[in-house]
Amino acid sequence: MSTITRPRRQTLLRHRNFRLLWFGETVSQIGTAVTTVALPLVAIETLHASTFQIAVLESAVWLPWLLIGLPAGAWVDRLRRRRIMLSCHAVSATLLASVPLAAWAGALTIAHLLLTALGLGVCAVFAMTAYEVFLPAVVAPDHLAEANAKVRGSESSAQILGPGLGGLLARLFGPVAGLLANAVSFFVCALCLARVRVAETVDPAPRQRGDLVREIRDGLRFIVRDPYLRPFTLYAASANLMGGALTAIVVVFLVREVGVDSAIAGALISGGGVGGVVGALLARRVIGWLGTARSMVVAELVAMPFALMVPLTTTGPGLVFFVAGTFVFNAGVTVSNVIIGSFRQTYCPRHLLGRVTASGRFLSLGALPVGALLGGALATYAGLRAGVWIISCLQIPAVVILLLSPIRRRRDMPTEPASEPASGR
């Protein structure tokens, strides 16, 4: 009797190009997570900056999304994405290495830190947009959900390792050591990316004057008119406004209000980051059980109320409030990020993907620098703990945007638009 053998679905771990891309991104994400603690610690411990100055520093990292986020998407659609990412990694490594060199020479200033943060933000705009378009060229469409889950899992793992490592490096070698570690991580990421071999498709059509404006308009129009991307973007912008406010002052809150040292502050942020790993591990199972649309709504409804535990944080046993609150919050947000990333990459027409990605991030991530300044102002005038309370309470209502969108009636997200939009080409 003959037996029928079912072909096994090849795991992405056997995919050489994805392994290289994934490993490089993971190392870079760990370095970036180190910087989320190290950069404000440099301002706090080395330059003795005020709370509002630290918030401005955090705002500078995200400000480029408002300044160049829209044209970046059109440029990414025109150019080789791997080349863009390699250039951005090289510039980022150089900027980061300049900070410890200036500190050791006794020439570091808050202006230097601000310019470094702004430069890192510019590189992030192009690198992140290029990555979103590059990934579908590396893996097949039916592997995108798995690839995004793995990358999100690595990102969440980095949020565990990075802040704790940043705090430890600050205690042992000074806060500038964390920025040097991130410079090395960008170098490793660039080496891995240089070994990835894929065939990229770039629009060969000749460009005319005014094409850039029209291409930017195409990306914005697609989001504004789409019944799914529009509420996703509005929700992300609302959530990021408060998320940026909290991120801008959380290290200051832990060090100056709660009273922990740099190593403990990093460890607390790392503890909350475990939730992101759990969310990434559970994402595919939750999606299979509930469907993509329902999973996103449920994940956000469960996660958002736990933000209210953060302002309850005190020394001793009260530190549990911070870890528990950020753990559940990060788990829910990671599930949502896996769904949104995979949805956008499969749903959007390929020739518009760079523009749609950049336009969406212009609107959503552009809220982060505004939120950072808002957080700094609240902490300065209302006090650190009162500011964290206000921010945490204002995060919850954003879920209403999802509940009023068409996804509340669906089990799964659609895989393509109802009609193909005009591309402007």
C-alpha positions as CSV (number, residue, x, y, z in Angstrom):
1,M,0.0,0.0,0.0
2,S,1.4,3.4,-1.0
3,T,1.3,6.3,1.4
4,I,0.7,9.9,0.7
5,T,3.3,12.2,2.0
6,R,2.3,15.8,2.6
7,P,4.9,18.3,1.7
8,R,6.2,20.1,4.7
9,R,6.1,23.8,4.9
10,Q,9.7,25.0,5.0
11,T,10.5,27.0,8.1
12,L,11.9,30.4,7.8
13,L,14.8,29.3,10.0
14,R,16.1,27.5,6.9
15,H,15.8,30.6,4.8
16,R,19.4,32.0,4.6
17,N,18.4,35.6,3.6
18,F,15.8,35.8,6.3
19,R,18.2,34.4,8.9
20,L,20.8,37.1,8.1
21,L,18.2,39.9,8.0
22,W,16.6,38.7,11.3
23,F,19.9,38.3,13.1
24,G,21.1,41.7,12.0
25,E,17.9,43.4,13.0
26,T,17.9,41.6,16.3
27,V,21.4,42.9,17.2
28,S,20.4,46.4,16.1
29,Q,17.2,46.3,18.1
30,I,19.1,45.3,21.2
31,G,21.5,48.2,20.7
32,T,18.6,50.6,20.1
33,A,16.9,49.3,23.3
34,V,20.2,50.0,25.2
35,T,20.1,53.6,23.9
36,T,16.5,54.1,25.1
37,V,18.0,54.0,28.6
38,A,21.5,55.2,27.9
39,L,20.6,58.4,26.1
40,P,18.5,59.9,28.9
41,L,21.0,58.7,31.5
42,V,23.7,60.6,29.7
43,A,21.5,63.7,29.9
44,I,20.6,63.0,33.5
45,E,24.0,61.9,35.0
46,T,26.6,63.5,32.7
47,L,24.9,66.8,31.7
48,H,22.4,67.1,34.6
49,A,19.6,68.1,32.2
50,S,16.2,69.1,33.3
51,T,13.1,67.0,32.9
52,F,11.9,69.1,30.0
53,Q,15.3,69.0,28.3
54,I,15.2,65.2,28.4
55,A,11.7,65.3,26.9
56,V,13.0,67.5,24.1
57,L,15.8,65.0,23.6
58,E,13.2,62.2,23.2
59,S,11.1,64.3,20.9
60,A,14.1,64.9,18.6
61,V,14.4,61.2,17.9
62,W,10.9,61.1,16.4
63,L,10.7,64.6,15.0
64,P,12.0,63.5,11.5
65,W,8.8,61.5,11.0
66,L,7.0,64.9,10.9
67,L,9.7,66.6,8.8
68,I,10.5,64.0,6.2
69,G,8.2,61.1,6.8
70,L,6.1,61.7,3.7
71,P,8.8,62.2,1.0
72,A,10.8,59.3,2.5
73,G,8.2,56.8,1.4
74,A,8.3,58.1,-2.2
75,W,12.1,58.0,-2.2
76,V,12.1,54.5,-0.8
77,D,9.8,53.3,-3.6
78,R,12.3,54.8,-6.2
79,L,15.6,53.4,-4.7
80,R,17.2,50.1,-3.7
81,R,16.0,49.4,-0.2
82,R,19.1,47.4,0.9
83,R,21.3,50.3,-0.2
84,I,19.2,52.7,1.8
85,M,19.4,50.6,4.9
86,L,23.1,50.1,4.7
87,S,23.7,53.8,4.4
88,C,21.5,54.6,7.3
89,H,23.2,52.0,9.6
90,A,26.6,53.5,8.7
91,V,25.5,57.0,9.5
92,S,23.8,55.9,12.8
93,A,27.0,54.1,14.0
94,T,29.0,57.2,13.3
95,L,26.6,59.5,15.2
96,L,26.5,57.2,18.2
97,A,30.2,56.8,18.4
98,S,30.7,60.6,18.4
99,V,28.9,61.0,21.8
100,P,31.4,58.9,23.9
101,L,34.3,60.5,22.0
102,A,33.0,64.0,22.9
103,A,32.3,63.0,26.5
104,W,35.8,61.6,27.0
105,A,37.3,64.8,25.5
106,G,35.1,66.9,27.9
107,A,33.3,68.5,25.0
108,L,29.8,66.9,25.2
109,T,26.9,69.3,25.3
110,I,23.1,68.9,25.3
111,A,23.2,70.4,21.8
112,H,25.4,67.6,20.7
113,L,23.0,65.0,22.1
114,L,20.0,66.7,20.4
115,L,21.8,66.7,17.0
116,T,22.7,63.1,17.5
117,A,19.1,62.2,18.4
118,L,17.8,64.1,15.4
119,G,20.3,62.4,13.0
120,L,19.4,59.0,14.4
121,G,15.7,59.8,13.8
122,V,16.4,60.8,10.1
123,C,18.2,57.5,9.6
124,A,15.3,55.6,11.3
125,V,12.7,57.1,9.0
126,F,14.5,55.8,5.9
127,A,15.7,52.5,7.4
128,M,12.3,51.5,8.9
129,T,10.4,52.4,5.8
130,A,12.9,50.6,3.6
131,Y,12.7,47.5,5.8
132,E,8.9,47.3,5.5
133,V,9.2,47.2,1.7
134,F,12.3,45.0,1.7
135,L,10.9,42.2,3.9
136,P,8.3,41.1,1.3
137,A,11.1,40.8,-1.2
138,V,13.0,38.4,1.2
139,V,10.1,36.1,2.1
140,A,7.1,34.8,0.3
141,P,3.6,36.3,1.1
142,D,2.5,33.2,3.0
143,H,5.5,33.6,5.3
144,L,5.0,37.3,6.2
145,A,3.0,36.7,9.3
146,E,5.6,34.3,10.6
147,A,8.4,36.7,9.7
148,N,6.7,39.6,11.3
149,A,6.0,37.6,14.5
150,K,9.7,36.6,14.6
151,V,10.9,40.1,14.1
152,R,8.4,41.5,16.7
153,G,9.5,38.7,19.1
154,S,13.1,39.8,18.6
155,E,12.1,43.4,19.1
156,S,10.4,42.4,22.4
157,S,13.4,40.3,23.4
158,A,15.6,43.4,22.8
159,Q,13.3,45.3,25.2
160,I,14.2,42.8,27.8
161,L,17.9,42.6,27.2
162,G,18.6,46.2,26.1
163,P,17.4,48.4,28.9
164,G,18.9,46.1,31.6
165,L,22.2,46.0,29.7
166,G,22.1,49.8,29.2
167,G,21.6,50.3,33.0
168,L,24.4,47.8,33.8
169,L,26.8,49.5,31.3
170,A,25.9,52.9,32.8
171,R,26.7,51.6,36.3
172,L,30.0,49.9,35.3
173,F,31.4,52.2,32.6
174,G,29.3,55.3,32.6
175,P,26.1,56.0,30.5
176,V,28.0,56.9,27.3
177,A,29.2,53.2,27.1
178,G,25.6,52.2,26.1
179,L,25.7,54.5,23.0
180,L,29.1,53.0,22.0
181,A,27.5,49.5,22.2
182,N,24.7,50.6,20.0
183,A,27.2,51.9,17.4
184,V,28.7,48.4,17.3
185,S,25.2,46.9,16.9
186,F,24.6,49.0,13.8
187,F,27.9,47.8,12.3
188,V,26.9,44.2,12.9
189,C,23.5,44.8,11.3
190,A,25.1,46.3,8.3
191,L,27.5,43.3,7.9
192,C,24.5,40.9,7.9
193,L,22.5,43.0,5.5
194,A,25.4,43.2,3.1
195,R,25.3,39.4,2.8
196,V,21.6,39.3,1.9
197,R,21.0,38.5,-1.7
198,V,17.6,39.2,-3.1
199,A,16.2,40.6,-6.4
200,E,14.6,44.0,-5.6
201,T,12.1,45.6,-7.9
202,V,12.3,49.3,-8.4
203,D,10.0,51.4,-10.6
204,P,12.1,52.2,-13.7
205,A,9.7,54.8,-15.0
206,P,11.4,58.2,-15.6
207,R,10.5,60.9,-13.1
208,Q,9.3,64.4,-14.0
209,R,9.0,67.5,-12.0
210,G,6.1,67.3,-9.6
211,D,6.2,63.5,-9.4
212,L,7.3,63.5,-5.8
213,V,4.4,65.5,-4.7
214,R,2.0,63.4,-6.6
215,E,3.5,60.2,-5.2
216,I,3.2,61.5,-1.6
217,R,-0.4,62.4,-2.3
218,D,-1.1,58.9,-3.6
219,G,0.1,57.4,-0.3
220,L,-1.9,59.8,1.9
221,R,-5.0,59.4,-0.3
222,F,-4.9,55.6,-0.1
223,I,-4.8,55.7,3.7
224,V,-7.5,58.4,4.1
225,R,-9.9,56.7,1.7
226,D,-9.3,53.1,3.0
227,P,-11.9,52.0,5.6
228,Y,-9.2,49.9,7.5
229,L,-6.0,51.8,7.2
230,R,-7.7,55.0,8.2
231,P,-8.9,53.9,11.7
232,F,-5.6,52.0,12.2
233,T,-3.6,55.1,11.6
234,L,-5.9,57.3,13.7
235,Y,-5.7,54.8,16.6
236,A,-1.9,54.5,16.3
237,A,-1.6,58.3,16.3
238,S,-3.8,58.7,19.4
239,A,-2.0,55.9,21.3
240,N,1.5,57.2,20.2
241,L,0.7,60.7,21.5
242,M,0.4,59.3,25.0
243,G,3.0,56.6,24.4
244,G,5.5,59.3,23.4
245,A,4.6,61.3,26.5
246,L,5.2,58.4,28.8
247,T,8.4,57.2,27.1
248,A,9.9,60.7,27.4
249,I,9.7,60.8,31.2
250,V,9.7,57.2,32.3
251,V,13.4,57.0,33.0
252,V,13.3,60.3,34.8
253,F,10.2,59.1,36.8
254,L,12.0,55.9,37.9
255,V,15.3,57.6,38.8
256,R,14.0,60.9,40.4
257,E,10.5,60.1,41.6
258,V,10.6,56.4,42.5
259,G,14.2,56.7,43.6
260,V,15.9,53.7,41.9
261,D,19.4,53.8,40.4
262,S,20.3,53.4,36.7
263,A,20.7,49.6,36.8
264,I,17.4,49.0,38.6
265,A,15.6,51.4,36.2
266,G,16.9,49.4,33.2
267,A,15.9,46.1,34.9
268,L,12.4,47.4,35.5
269,I,12.0,48.4,31.8
270,S,13.4,45.0,30.8
271,G,10.9,43.2,33.0
272,G,8.0,44.9,31.3
273,G,9.6,44.0,28.0
274,V,9.0,40.3,28.7
275,G,5.4,41.0,27.9
276,G,6.3,41.8,24.3
277,V,8.0,38.4,23.9
278,V,5.0,36.7,25.3
279,G,2.8,38.7,22.9
280,A,4.9,37.7,19.9
281,L,4.9,34.0,20.9
282,L,1.1,34.0,21.4
283,A,0.3,36.2,18.4
284,R,-0.2,33.4,15.8
285,R,-2.1,31.2,18.2
286,V,-4.4,34.0,19.2
287,I,-4.9,35.0,15.5
288,G,-5.8,31.4,14.7
289,W,-8.3,31.2,17.5
290,L,-10.0,34.6,17.1
291,G,-9.0,35.8,13.7
292,T,-6.9,38.9,12.8
293,A,-9.6,41.5,13.3
294,R,-10.9,40.2,16.6
295,S,-7.5,39.5,17.9
296,M,-6.4,43.1,17.5
297,V,-9.5,44.5,19.3
298,V,-9.3,42.0,22.1
299,A,-5.5,42.6,22.6
300,E,-6.0,46.3,22.9
301,L,-9.0,46.1,25.2
302,V,-7.1,43.8,27.5
303,A,-3.8,45.7,27.4
304,M,-4.8,49.4,27.8
305,P,-6.2,49.4,31.3
306,F,-2.9,48.0,32.7
307,A,-1.3,51.3,31.9
308,L,-2.9,52.6,35.0
309,M,-0.6,50.4,37.1
310,V,2.5,52.4,36.1
311,P,1.8,55.6,38.2
312,L,1.3,53.3,41.3
313,T,5.0,52.4,41.2
314,T,6.9,53.0,44.5
315,T,10.1,51.6,46.0
316,G,10.3,48.1,47.4
317,P,7.2,45.9,46.7
318,G,5.6,48.7,44.8
319,L,8.0,48.1,41.9
320,V,5.8,45.2,41.0
321,F,3.1,47.6,39.7
322,F,5.5,48.9,37.0
323,V,6.6,45.5,35.8
324,A,3.1,44.0,35.8
325,G,1.5,47.0,34.1
326,T,4.1,47.3,31.4
327,F,4.2,43.4,30.9
328,V,0.5,43.1,30.0
329,F,0.5,46.4,28.1
330,N,3.5,45.4,25.9
331,A,2.0,41.9,25.3
332,G,-1.2,43.4,23.9
333,V,0.6,46.0,21.8
334,T,2.9,43.4,20.3
335,V,0.0,41.2,19.2
336,S,-1.5,44.3,17.5
337,N,1.8,45.2,15.8
338,V,2.2,41.8,14.3
339,I,-1.3,42.0,12.9
340,I,-0.9,45.5,11.5
341,G,2.5,44.9,10.0
342,S,1.4,41.7,8.2
343,F,-1.9,43.3,7.1
344,R,-0.2,46.3,5.5
345,Q,2.4,44.3,3.7
346,T,-0.3,41.9,2.1
347,Y,-3.1,44.4,1.7
348,C,-1.4,47.4,0.1
349,P,-0.5,47.3,-3.7
350,R,3.2,46.6,-3.9
351,H,4.0,49.8,-5.9
352,L,2.4,51.9,-3.2
353,L,3.8,50.0,-0.2
354,G,6.7,52.4,0.6
355,R,4.5,55.5,0.3
356,V,1.6,54.0,2.3
357,T,4.0,52.8,5.0
358,A,5.7,56.2,5.3
359,S,2.4,58.1,5.2
360,G,1.0,56.0,7.9
361,R,4.0,56.4,10.0
362,F,4.1,60.1,9.3
363,L,0.7,60.4,10.9
364,S,1.2,57.8,13.7
365,L,4.8,58.1,14.6
366,G,4.6,61.9,14.0
367,A,2.5,62.0,17.2
368,L,5.5,60.8,19.3
369,P,7.6,64.0,19.3
370,V,4.4,66.0,20.1
371,G,3.7,63.5,22.9
372,A,7.2,63.7,24.2
373,L,7.0,67.5,24.5
374,L,3.6,67.1,26.2
375,G,5.0,64.6,28.7
376,G,7.8,66.9,29.5
377,A,5.5,69.9,30.0
378,L,3.1,67.8,32.2
379,A,6.0,66.5,34.3
380,T,7.5,69.9,34.7
381,Y,4.3,71.8,35.7
382,A,2.2,69.0,37.4
383,G,5.0,66.9,38.8
384,L,6.4,63.6,37.6
385,R,3.8,61.3,39.3
386,A,0.8,63.4,38.4
387,G,2.1,63.6,34.8
388,V,2.3,59.8,34.6
389,W,-1.2,59.5,36.0
390,I,-2.6,61.9,33.4
391,I,-0.8,60.2,30.5
392,S,-1.8,56.7,31.6
393,C,-5.5,57.7,31.9
394,L,-5.5,59.3,28.5
395,Q,-4.1,56.2,26.8
396,I,-7.3,54.1,27.3
397,P,-9.9,56.1,25.3
398,A,-7.9,55.5,22.0
399,V,-9.4,52.0,21.8
400,V,-12.8,53.5,21.0
401,I,-11.4,54.3,17.5
402,L,-11.0,50.6,16.8
403,L,-14.5,49.8,18.2
404,L,-16.1,52.4,15.8
405,S,-14.2,51.0,12.7
406,P,-15.4,48.2,10.3
407,I,-13.1,45.6,12.0
408,R,-15.5,45.2,14.9
409,R,-17.8,43.3,12.4
410,R,-15.1,41.1,11.0
411,R,-13.3,38.0,12.2
412,D,-10.3,38.5,9.8
413,M,-8.8,41.5,8.0
414,P,-9.2,41.6,4.2
415,T,-6.3,40.6,2.1
416,E,-6.8,43.2,-0.6
417,P,-8.6,46.5,-1.1
418,A,-12.1,46.4,-2.5
419,S,-10.9,48.3,-5.6
420,E,-7.4,49.1,-6.9
421,P,-6.6,52.8,-6.3
422,A,-5.1,55.1,-8.9
423,S,-1.4,55.1,-8.5
424,G,-0.7,58.4,-10.1
425,R,1.6,56.9,-12.6
